Amino acid sequence: MAFSAPPSTNSTTVNIVNDEKFAQIYTPDENAVQLLDNERTVMSVKFGICGCALGLHSYSSGIYCIRIRTDAGNPIFGIRSRNIAPIPDNDCGGYYGRNPSTYGWGKGFIRVLNGKCQHYGLEQLINQSKSGSHVYTLTLNCDEHRLSIIDENTKEQDEMEVDVCNAPLPWCLFIVLPRSVARVTLI
């Protein structure tokens, strides 16, 4: 995550989202994922079973910032179209992030565009895996169809364009939980 972009020129008001919660959970085993802390923390608790969580709010216009803390594991966090239900990919062990409606990042070394993962360099993987919790600010710019992230621990940032043909508005927060234990908290 090492990309710096110029500030947006269309929208000027940034909405800080403090009341986001996880509203829907998808997993083949209802005991594999837990919601904690008044639906502000999602945690996978069974090794070998994938899951995902959708945020409560729908985002269709404007700019929104959501703060996320990853406490364990390597989840993927970003957005997807609210109107396209997550479906597990059986060719990938039930992984929920392969749909073209999915855009986001994995902790430190994965970027997801149109549901396809791109891996970053080994140096970033090693640096991120040595540390514990990380706090990220995810910015959804619905007006310009852009998604950006800042790692508050390292100050690294990245930005991507969202193809609204694949991920039509409204968007929702989307967390993909891997087959290992993972924990994500909205702060």
GROMACS elastic network, one bead per residue, 0.5 to 0.9 nm:
[ bonds ]
;  ai    aj funct       b0    kb
    1   108     6  0.71359   500
    1   109     6  0.76061   500
    1   110     6  0.89198   500
    1   111     6  0.85564   500
    1   120     6  0.77462   500
    1   124     6  0.81734   500
    1   149     6  0.84039   500
    1   150     6  0.83125   500
    1   151     6  0.82721   500
    1   156     6  0.55656   500
    1   157     6  0.52724   500
    1   158     6  0.51159   500
    1   159     6  0.86095   500
    2   156     6  0.53921   500
    2   157     6  0.54122   500
    2   158     6  0.58765   500
    3   156     6  0.75250   500
    3   157     6  0.56088   500
    3   159     6  0.68412   500
    4   156     6  0.84860   500
    4   157     6  0.63490   500
    4   158     6  0.64804   500
    4   159     6  0.76914   500
    5     8     6  0.87178   500
    5   157     6  0.87493   500
    5   158     6  0.78662   500
    5   159     6  0.71557   500
    6     9     6  0.87464   500
    8    11     6  0.65255   500
    8    12     6  0.74585   500
    8   141     6  0.87132   500
    8   144     6  0.81972   500
    9    12     6  0.72707   500
   10   143     6  0.76117   500
   10   144     6  0.76084   500
   11    14     6  0.79388   500
   11    62     6  0.67138   500
   11    63     6  0.71010   500
   11   141     6  0.83104   500
   11   143     6  0.71999   500
   11   144     6  0.84068   500
   12    62     6  0.86881   500
   12    63     6  0.81129   500
   13    62     6  0.74692   500
   13    63     6  0.67887   500
   13    64     6  0.88093   500
   14    62     6  0.74296   500
   14    63     6  0.50404   500
   14    64     6  0.57289   500
   14    65     6  0.70625   500
   14   139     6  0.88725   500
   14   141     6  0.89228   500
   15    62     6  0.78082   500
   15    63     6  0.59960   500
   15    65     6  0.62180   500
   15    66     6  0.89823   500
   16    63     6  0.86439   500
   16    64     6  0.58289   500
   16    66     6  0.65739   500
   16    67     6  0.87146   500
   17    20     6  0.62726   500
   17    64     6  0.64586   500
   17    65     6  0.58582   500
   17    66     6  0.54503   500
   17    67     6  0.80104   500
   18    65     6  0.88800   500
   18    66     6  0.73558   500
   18    67     6  0.83164   500
   18   186     6  0.83639   500
   18   187     6  0.73070   500
   19    40     6  0.88156   500
   19    56     6  0.89606   500
   19    57     6  0.88898   500
   19   186     6  0.89135   500
   20    23     6  0.89678   500
   20    39     6  0.88990   500
   20    40     6  0.73538   500
   20    55     6  0.64827   500
   20    56     6  0.61138   500
   20    57     6  0.65378   500
   20    66     6  0.79044   500
   20   173     6  0.86455   500
   20   186     6  0.73070   500
   21    38     6  0.78603   500
   21    39     6  0.53851   500
   21    41     6  0.80260   500
   21    54     6  0.84591   500
   21    55     6  0.55517   500
   21    56     6  0.54392   500
   21    57     6  0.79142   500
   21   186     6  0.73661   500
   22    25     6  0.76491   500
   22    35     6  0.76986   500
   22    39     6  0.53848   500
   22    40     6  0.61017   500
   22    41     6  0.75139   500
   22    42     6  0.73505   500
   22    53     6  0.61946   500
   22    54     6  0.56398   500
   22    56     6  0.56693   500
   22    57     6  0.89850   500
   22   173     6  0.83980   500
   22   174     6  0.89087   500
   22   186     6  0.88619   500
   23    39     6  0.73544   500
   23    53     6  0.73175   500
   23    54     6  0.58884   500
   23    55     6  0.53821   500
   23    57     6  0.85298   500
   24    52     6  0.83273   500
   24    53     6  0.55866   500
   24    54     6  0.51637   500
   24    55     6  0.70466   500
   24    56     6  0.76873   500
   25    30     6  0.87630   500
   25    33     6  0.76617   500
   25    34     6  0.87769   500
   25    35     6  0.86567   500
   25    42     6  0.88512   500
   25    51     6  0.72284   500
   25    52     6  0.57876   500
   25    54     6  0.65465   500
   26    29     6  0.87098   500
   26    30     6  0.83143   500
   26    33     6  0.85643   500
   26    50     6  0.87425   500
   26    51     6  0.55036   500
   26    52     6  0.52650   500
   26    53     6  0.63474   500
   26    54     6  0.84759   500
   26    86     6  0.74390   500
   26    87     6  0.84178   500
   26    88     6  0.87314   500
   26    96     6  0.84367   500
   27    30     6  0.63820   500
   27    31     6  0.87411   500
   27    32     6  0.71269   500
   27    33     6  0.73127   500
   27    49     6  0.75788   500
   27    50     6  0.63575   500
   27    52     6  0.66758   500
   27    53     6  0.89433   500
   27    88     6  0.83171   500
   27    94     6  0.85246   500
   27    96     6  0.87924   500
   28    31     6  0.89727   500
   28    32     6  0.80585   500
   28    49     6  0.75634   500
   28    50     6  0.78264   500
   28    51     6  0.75238   500
   28    88     6  0.87830   500
   28    94     6  0.82494   500
   29    32     6  0.54069   500
   29    33     6  0.79028   500
   29    46     6  0.89932   500
   29    49     6  0.75725   500
   29    50     6  0.89823   500
   29    51     6  0.86579   500
   30    33     6  0.66079   500
   30    34     6  0.85182   500
   31    34     6  0.72189   500
   31    44     6  0.89012   500
   31    45     6  0.78492   500
   31    46     6  0.77091   500
   32    43     6  0.84489   500
   32    44     6  0.57210   500
   32    45     6  0.53415   500
   32    47     6  0.81365   500
   32    49     6  0.67017   500
   32    50     6  0.80870   500
   32    51     6  0.76800   500
   33    42     6  0.70146   500
   33    43     6  0.55606   500
   33    45     6  0.58408   500
   33    46     6  0.74515   500
   33    49     6  0.89761   500
   33    50     6  0.87875   500
   33    51     6  0.68998   500
   33    52     6  0.84278   500
   33   177     6  0.86367   500
   34    41     6  0.81615   500
   34    42     6  0.58036   500
   34    43     6  0.52443   500
   34    44     6  0.63875   500
   34    45     6  0.72092   500
   35    38     6  0.75766   500
   35    39     6  0.52513   500
   35    40     6  0.72594   500
   35    41     6  0.56899   500
   35    43     6  0.65167   500
   36    39     6  0.53426   500
   36    40     6  0.64013   500
   36    42     6  0.63263   500
   36    43     6  0.78013   500
   36   185     6  0.88933   500
   37    40     6  0.53947   500
   37    41     6  0.57675   500
   37    42     6  0.87531   500
   37   185     6  0.85636   500
   38    41     6  0.76051   500
   39    42     6  0.71980   500
   40   184     6  0.83802   500
   40   185     6  0.57585   500
   40   186     6  0.53100   500
   40   187     6  0.78336   500
   41   183     6  0.71170   500
   41   184     6  0.56215   500
   41   186     6  0.63235   500
   42    52     6  0.88463   500
   42    53     6  0.73849   500
   42   175     6  0.86173   500
   42   177     6  0.87830   500
   42   182     6  0.82913   500
   42   183     6  0.58586   500
   42   184     6  0.54823   500
   42   185     6  0.65449   500
   42   186     6  0.89018   500
   43    72     6  0.87409   500
   43   177     6  0.78085   500
   43   181     6  0.73075   500
   43   182     6  0.56239   500
   43   184     6  0.64419   500
   43   185     6  0.86219   500
   44    47     6  0.78426   500
   44    49     6  0.81637   500
   44    50     6  0.79138   500
   44    51     6  0.72947   500
   44    52     6  0.89722   500
   44   177     6  0.64429   500
   44   178     6  0.78970   500
   44   179     6  0.81302   500
   44   180     6  0.74244   500
   44   181     6  0.51610   500
   44   182     6  0.53103   500
   44   183     6  0.65239   500
   45    49     6  0.87536   500
   45   180     6  0.80086   500
   45   181     6  0.54910   500
   45   182     6  0.74591   500
   45   183     6  0.87792   500
   46    49     6  0.61300   500
   46    50     6  0.86781   500
   46   179     6  0.77108   500
   46   180     6  0.72423   500
   46   181     6  0.65760   500
   47    50     6  0.84130   500
   47   178     6  0.86854   500
   47   179     6  0.55631   500
   47   181     6  0.59470   500
   48    93     6  0.85196   500
   48   178     6  0.80422   500
   48   180     6  0.60352   500
   48   181     6  0.86115   500
   49    93     6  0.80095   500
   49    94     6  0.74931   500
   49    95     6  0.86225   500
   49   177     6  0.86223   500
   49   178     6  0.72916   500
   49   180     6  0.74096   500
   50    88     6  0.83683   500
   50    93     6  0.75406   500
   50    94     6  0.59376   500
   50    95     6  0.56444   500
   50    96     6  0.72385   500
   50   176     6  0.77513   500
   50   177     6  0.57037   500
   50   178     6  0.50535   500
   50   180     6  0.78762   500
   51    88     6  0.84121   500
   51    94     6  0.80026   500
   51    95     6  0.72059   500
   51    96     6  0.66685   500
   51   175     6  0.85610   500
   51   176     6  0.61866   500
   51   177     6  0.50053   500
   51   178     6  0.68367   500
   51   179     6  0.78874   500
   52    86     6  0.80259   500
   52    95     6  0.86337   500
   52    96     6  0.64485   500
   52    97     6  0.82849   500
   52   174     6  0.71946   500
   52   175     6  0.54265   500
   52   177     6  0.53662   500
   52   178     6  0.84765   500
   53   173     6  0.81282   500
   53   174     6  0.58538   500
   53   175     6  0.51498   500
   53   176     6  0.66685   500
   53   177     6  0.79776   500
   54    57     6  0.88313   500
   54    79     6  0.86687   500
   54    80     6  0.86967   500
   54    82     6  0.84204   500
   54   172     6  0.65268   500
   54   173     6  0.56473   500
   54   175     6  0.65802   500
   55    58     6  0.79066   500
   55   172     6  0.57076   500
   55   174     6  0.63491   500
   55   175     6  0.83542   500
   56   172     6  0.73440   500
   56   173     6  0.77844   500
   57   171     6  0.84169   500
   57   172     6  0.61719   500
   57   173     6  0.76273   500
   58    81     6  0.89169   500
   58    82     6  0.67066   500
   58   169     6  0.84639   500
   58   170     6  0.55912   500
   58   171     6  0.55612   500
   58   172     6  0.50632   500
   58   173     6  0.80863   500
   59    62     6  0.77982   500
   59    63     6  0.86766   500
   59    64     6  0.80666   500
   59    82     6  0.85876   500
   59   140     6  0.80702   500
   59   142     6  0.69981   500
   59   169     6  0.71233   500
   59   170     6  0.50302   500
   59   171     6  0.50103   500
   59   172     6  0.61755   500
   59   173     6  0.87583   500
   60   142     6  0.58049   500
   60   143     6  0.79022   500
   60   169     6  0.53185   500
   60   171     6  0.64152   500
   61   141     6  0.75775   500
   61   143     6  0.54508   500
   61   169     6  0.83789   500
   61   170     6  0.80833   500
   62   140     6  0.80640   500
   62   141     6  0.61079   500
   62   142     6  0.54708   500
   62   143     6  0.57000   500
   62   144     6  0.87849   500
   63   139     6  0.69141   500
   63   140     6  0.55552   500
   63   142     6  0.61491   500
   63   143     6  0.73469   500
   64   138     6  0.81212   500
   64   139     6  0.55440   500
   64   140     6  0.51355   500
   64   141     6  0.65875   500
   64   142     6  0.82832   500
   65   137     6  0.63799   500
   65   138     6  0.55878   500
   65   140     6  0.64523   500
   65   141     6  0.88544   500
   66   136     6  0.82249   500
   66   137     6  0.56755   500
   66   138     6  0.51725   500
   66   139     6  0.64598   500
   66   140     6  0.82673   500
   66   173     6  0.87753   500
   66   186     6  0.75645   500
   66   187     6  0.79106   500
   67   135     6  0.69623   500
   67   136     6  0.56594   500
   67   138     6  0.62109   500
   67   139     6  0.87951   500
   67   185     6  0.86308   500
   67   186     6  0.59991   500
   67   187     6  0.54129   500
   68    77     6  0.85793   500
   68   134     6  0.82181   500
   68   135     6  0.56495   500
   68   136     6  0.51933   500
   68   137     6  0.63408   500
   68   138     6  0.74275   500
   68   184     6  0.68922   500
   68   185     6  0.58010   500
   68   187     6  0.58231   500
   69   133     6  0.65811   500
   69   134     6  0.55075   500
   69   136     6  0.62428   500
   69   137     6  0.88805   500
   69   183     6  0.84731   500
   69   184     6  0.57245   500
   69   185     6  0.51340   500
   69   186     6  0.63254   500
   69   187     6  0.68398   500
   70    73     6  0.75973   500
   70    74     6  0.79232   500
   70    75     6  0.76594   500
   70   107     6  0.76451   500
   70   132     6  0.82543   500
   70   133     6  0.54039   500
   70   134     6  0.53832   500
   70   135     6  0.65449   500
   70   136     6  0.82046   500
   70   182     6  0.79133   500
   70   183     6  0.60155   500
   70   185     6  0.64751   500
   70   186     6  0.89498   500
   71   132     6  0.65395   500
   71   134     6  0.68679   500
   71   135     6  0.88652   500
   71   182     6  0.72999   500
   71   183     6  0.53272   500
   71   184     6  0.60539   500
   71   185     6  0.75508   500
   72    75     6  0.82824   500
   72   132     6  0.71976   500
   72   133     6  0.69186   500
   72   181     6  0.69478   500
   72   184     6  0.74234   500
   73   107     6  0.82217   500
   73   177     6  0.84635   500
   73   178     6  0.78155   500
   73   180     6  0.67153   500
   73   181     6  0.57585   500
   73   183     6  0.66400   500
   73   184     6  0.89052   500
   74   106     6  0.61814   500
   74   107     6  0.53508   500
   74   108     6  0.84769   500
   74   177     6  0.76829   500
   74   178     6  0.69152   500
   74   180     6  0.81700   500
   74   181     6  0.84770   500
   74   182     6  0.63913   500
   74   183     6  0.85760   500
   75   105     6  0.84283   500
   75   106     6  0.57158   500
   75   107     6  0.64739   500
   75   175     6  0.67824   500
   75   176     6  0.55646   500
   75   178     6  0.59724   500
   75   182     6  0.62742   500
   75   183     6  0.76595   500
   75   184     6  0.76174   500
   76    97     6  0.79757   500
   76   104     6  0.66751   500
   76   105     6  0.53872   500
   76   107     6  0.67908   500
   76   110     6  0.79512   500
   76   111     6  0.85579   500
   76   112     6  0.82230   500
   76   174     6  0.80834   500
   76   175     6  0.56379   500
   76   177     6  0.68064   500
   76   178     6  0.80618   500
   77   103     6  0.80980   500
   77   104     6  0.54537   500
   77   105     6  0.55824   500
   77   106     6  0.63645   500
   77   107     6  0.83606   500
   77   138     6  0.86697   500
   77   173     6  0.75617   500
   77   174     6  0.57380   500
   77   176     6  0.63539   500
   77   177     6  0.89040   500
   77   184     6  0.89174   500
   78   102     6  0.74307   500
   78   103     6  0.56278   500
   78   105     6  0.63265   500
   78   106     6  0.87973   500
   78   112     6  0.85677   500
   78   138     6  0.73133   500
   78   140     6  0.88438   500
   78   147     6  0.79903   500
   78   172     6  0.84341   500
   78   173     6  0.59157   500
   78   174     6  0.52983   500
   78   175     6  0.65556   500
   78   176     6  0.87817   500
   79    82     6  0.86943   500
   79   101     6  0.80142   500
   79   102     6  0.60269   500
   79   103     6  0.54964   500
   79   104     6  0.62952   500
   79   140     6  0.82585   500
   79   147     6  0.82882   500
   79   167     6  0.86616   500
   79   171     6  0.61495   500
   79   172     6  0.54769   500
   79   175     6  0.79000   500
   80    83     6  0.86759   500
   80    84     6  0.77548   500
   80    86     6  0.87927   500
   80    99     6  0.87689   500
   80   100     6  0.85410   500
   80   103     6  0.63192   500
   80   104     6  0.86922   500
   80   167     6  0.60419   500
   80   168     6  0.83296   500
   80   169     6  0.87317   500
   80   170     6  0.85880   500
   80   171     6  0.54759   500
   80   172     6  0.57876   500
   80   173     6  0.68342   500
   80   174     6  0.61222   500
   81    84     6  0.55741   500
   81    85     6  0.81511   500
   81   101     6  0.56984   500
   81   102     6  0.75075   500
   81   164     6  0.86714   500
   81   166     6  0.81950   500
   81   168     6  0.55956   500
   81   169     6  0.60164   500
   81   170     6  0.59774   500
   81   172     6  0.62593   500
   81   173     6  0.89618   500
   82    85     6  0.73189   500
   82   167     6  0.85701   500
   82   168     6  0.81833   500
   82   169     6  0.72698   500
   82   170     6  0.56789   500
   82   171     6  0.50101   500
   82   172     6  0.53383   500
   82   173     6  0.86421   500
   83   167     6  0.89792   500
   83   168     6  0.80163   500
   83   169     6  0.81922   500
   83   170     6  0.74325   500
   83   171     6  0.81210   500
   84    87     6  0.89301   500
   84   101     6  0.73216   500
   84   167     6  0.82663   500
   84   168     6  0.88255   500
   86    96     6  0.61479   500
   86    97     6  0.77907   500
   86    99     6  0.74344   500
   86   101     6  0.89343   500
   87    94     6  0.83363   500
   87    95     6  0.83599   500
   87    96     6  0.59103   500
   87    97     6  0.84101   500
   87    98     6  0.86491   500
   87    99     6  0.75951   500
   88    91     6  0.88474   500
   88    92     6  0.82218   500
   88    93     6  0.80363   500
   88    95     6  0.52497   500
   88    97     6  0.77896   500
   88    98     6  0.80914   500
   88    99     6  0.87533   500
   89    92     6  0.54561   500
   89    93     6  0.67038   500
   89    95     6  0.53483   500
   89    96     6  0.62519   500
   89    97     6  0.81321   500
   89    98     6  0.68658   500
   89    99     6  0.83707   500
   90    93     6  0.52400   500
   90    95     6  0.72431   500
   91    94     6  0.71821   500
   91    95     6  0.83993   500
   92    95     6  0.55770   500
   92    96     6  0.88171   500
   92    98     6  0.87080   500
   93   179     6  0.82697   500
   94   179     6  0.87948   500
   95    98     6  0.70649   500
   95   176     6  0.78674   500
   95   177     6  0.82492   500
   95   178     6  0.71726   500
   95   179     6  0.81040   500
   96    99     6  0.73394   500
   96   176     6  0.63464   500
   96   177     6  0.81929   500
   96   178     6  0.88239   500
   97   100     6  0.83927   500
   97   101     6  0.86000   500
   97   102     6  0.60864   500
   97   103     6  0.84902   500
   97   112     6  0.82911   500
   97   115     6  0.57127   500
   97   116     6  0.81013   500
   97   117     6  0.89623   500
   97   175     6  0.86533   500
   97   176     6  0.62344   500
   98   101     6  0.82578   500
   98   102     6  0.69246   500
   98   112     6  0.86803   500
   98   114     6  0.76125   500
   98   116     6  0.61010   500
   98   117     6  0.82550   500
   99   102     6  0.57506   500
   99   114     6  0.67690   500
   99   116     6  0.80727   500
   99   166     6  0.88494   500
  100   103     6  0.79500   500
  100   113     6  0.74791   500
  100   116     6  0.75028   500
  100   166     6  0.56129   500
  100   167     6  0.69795   500
  101   113     6  0.85381   500
  101   114     6  0.58308   500
  101   115     6  0.64828   500
  101   162     6  0.89421   500
  101   163     6  0.84682   500
  101   164     6  0.84324   500
  101   165     6  0.87359   500
  101   166     6  0.51828   500
  101   168     6  0.77267   500
  102   112     6  0.69885   500
  102   113     6  0.66479   500
  102   114     6  0.55280   500
  102   116     6  0.82637   500
  102   166     6  0.84616   500
  102   167     6  0.70647   500
  102   174     6  0.79471   500
  103   111     6  0.78842   500
  103   112     6  0.50818   500
  103   114     6  0.60090   500
  103   115     6  0.63584   500
  103   116     6  0.84977   500
  103   147     6  0.80126   500
  103   160     6  0.84586   500
  103   162     6  0.70997   500
  103   167     6  0.83532   500
  103   174     6  0.86853   500
  104   110     6  0.84696   500
  104   111     6  0.60125   500
  104   112     6  0.50058   500
  104   113     6  0.68486   500
  104   115     6  0.87602   500
  104   138     6  0.89892   500
  104   147     6  0.76507   500
  104   148     6  0.84749   500
  104   149     6  0.86436   500
  104   160     6  0.84957   500
  104   174     6  0.84477   500
  104   175     6  0.89885   500
  105   108     6  0.76749   500
  105   109     6  0.77428   500
  105   110     6  0.54807   500
  105   112     6  0.57153   500
  105   113     6  0.88263   500
  105   117     6  0.86949   500
  105   149     6  0.82858   500
  106   109     6  0.61027   500
  106   111     6  0.62216   500
  106   112     6  0.77728   500
  106   176     6  0.89376   500
  107   110     6  0.67833   500
  107   125     6  0.87024   500
  107   128     6  0.73305   500
  107   129     6  0.85981   500
  107   134     6  0.81281   500
  108   111     6  0.87364   500
  108   120     6  0.80388   500
  108   124     6  0.63727   500
  108   125     6  0.61383   500
  108   127     6  0.82608   500
  108   128     6  0.55185   500
  108   129     6  0.79641   500
  108   151     6  0.85464   500
  109   118     6  0.83264   500
  109   119     6  0.57112   500
  109   121     6  0.71693   500
  109   122     6  0.81223   500
  109   124     6  0.62892   500
  109   125     6  0.53822   500
  109   128     6  0.78704   500
  110   117     6  0.62615   500
  110   118     6  0.56971   500
  110   120     6  0.61045   500
  110   125     6  0.89542   500
  111   116     6  0.81166   500
  111   117     6  0.56156   500
  111   118     6  0.50882   500
  111   119     6  0.64242   500
  111   120     6  0.76232   500
  112   115     6  0.56898   500
  112   116     6  0.53063   500
  112   118     6  0.62175   500
  112   119     6  0.88698   500
  113   116     6  0.53361   500
  113   117     6  0.66658   500
  113   118     6  0.78535   500
  113   160     6  0.80143   500
  113   161     6  0.86217   500
  113   162     6  0.76962   500
  113   163     6  0.88139   500
  114   117     6  0.85117   500
  114   162     6  0.80533   500
  114   163     6  0.76712   500
  114   166     6  0.69791   500
  114   167     6  0.79763   500
  119   122     6  0.88299   500
  120   123     6  0.84596   500
  120   124     6  0.69483   500
  120   125     6  0.73708   500
  121   124     6  0.58243   500
  121   125     6  0.66990   500
  122   125     6  0.50004   500
  122   126     6  0.62004   500
  122   127     6  0.86495   500
  123   126     6  0.52676   500
  123   127     6  0.62049   500
  123   128     6  0.86250   500
  124   127     6  0.50981   500
  124   128     6  0.60138   500
  124   129     6  0.84298   500
  125   128     6  0.53612   500
  125   129     6  0.60608   500
  125   130     6  0.87712   500
  126   129     6  0.52854   500
  126   130     6  0.64525   500
  127   130     6  0.55990   500
  127   131     6  0.71808   500
  128   131     6  0.56908   500
  128   132     6  0.81968   500
  128   134     6  0.86891   500
  129   132     6  0.75942   500
  131   134     6  0.78097   500
  134   151     6  0.72228   500
  134   152     6  0.73571   500
  134   153     6  0.62423   500
  134   154     6  0.89484   500
  135   150     6  0.85461   500
  135   151     6  0.61495   500
  135   152     6  0.54472   500
  135   153     6  0.64206   500
  135   187     6  0.86890   500
  136   149     6  0.66408   500
  136   150     6  0.55422   500
  136   152     6  0.54773   500
  136   153     6  0.78981   500
  137   148     6  0.82028   500
  137   149     6  0.55684   500
  137   150     6  0.52302   500
  137   151     6  0.66989   500
  137   152     6  0.70545   500
  138   147     6  0.73371   500
  138   148     6  0.58857   500
  138   150     6  0.67698   500
  138   151     6  0.89359   500
  139   146     6  0.82349   500
  139   147     6  0.57593   500
  139   148     6  0.51004   500
  139   149     6  0.61387   500
  139   150     6  0.85093   500
  140   143     6  0.89405   500
  140   145     6  0.78840   500
  140   146     6  0.63532   500
  140   148     6  0.67612   500
  140   149     6  0.89866   500
  140   171     6  0.87746   500
  141   144     6  0.56926   500
  141   145     6  0.57701   500
  141   146     6  0.50722   500
  141   147     6  0.60652   500
  141   148     6  0.81365   500
  142   146     6  0.65911   500
  142   147     6  0.82607   500
  142   169     6  0.77099   500
  142   170     6  0.83480   500
  142   171     6  0.82054   500
  143   146     6  0.79201   500
  144   147     6  0.89625   500
  144   161     6  0.81742   500
  144   162     6  0.87708   500
  145   160     6  0.87408   500
  145   161     6  0.59723   500
  145   162     6  0.52499   500
  145   163     6  0.72305   500
  145   164     6  0.70564   500
  145   169     6  0.89685   500
  146   159     6  0.70734   500
  146   160     6  0.57341   500
  146   162     6  0.54581   500
  146   163     6  0.87909   500
  147   158     6  0.85568   500
  147   159     6  0.56908   500
  147   160     6  0.53961   500
  147   161     6  0.63420   500
  147   162     6  0.68261   500
  148   157     6  0.73168   500
  148   158     6  0.56191   500
  148   160     6  0.62795   500
  148   161     6  0.87286   500
  149   156     6  0.82827   500
  149   157     6  0.54422   500
  149   158     6  0.54394   500
  149   159     6  0.63647   500
  150   153     6  0.87057   500
  150   154     6  0.83978   500
  150   155     6  0.61041   500
  150   156     6  0.57597   500
  150   158     6  0.67636   500
  150   159     6  0.89665   500
  151   154     6  0.56161   500
  151   155     6  0.51573   500
  151   156     6  0.53478   500
  151   157     6  0.62376   500
  151   158     6  0.89854   500
  152   155     6  0.51418   500
  152   156     6  0.75788   500
  152   157     6  0.89072   500
  153   156     6  0.81674   500
  154   157     6  0.87743   500
  162   165     6  0.87596   500
  162   166     6  0.81949   500
  162   167     6  0.70034   500
  162   168     6  0.89706   500
  163   166     6  0.55901   500
  163   167     6  0.60310   500
  163   168     6  0.77279   500
  164   169     6  0.68006   500
  165   168     6  0.57518   500
  167   170     6  0.84323   500
  167   171     6  0.74876   500
  168   171     6  0.71746   500
  169   172     6  0.87647   500
  171   174     6  0.89295   500
  175   184     6  0.81000   500
  177   180     6  0.77916   500
  177   181     6  0.79075   500
  177   182     6  0.63117   500
  177   183     6  0.81255   500
  177   184     6  0.89295   500
  178   181     6  0.71924   500
  178   182     6  0.70276   500
  179   182     6  0.85179   500
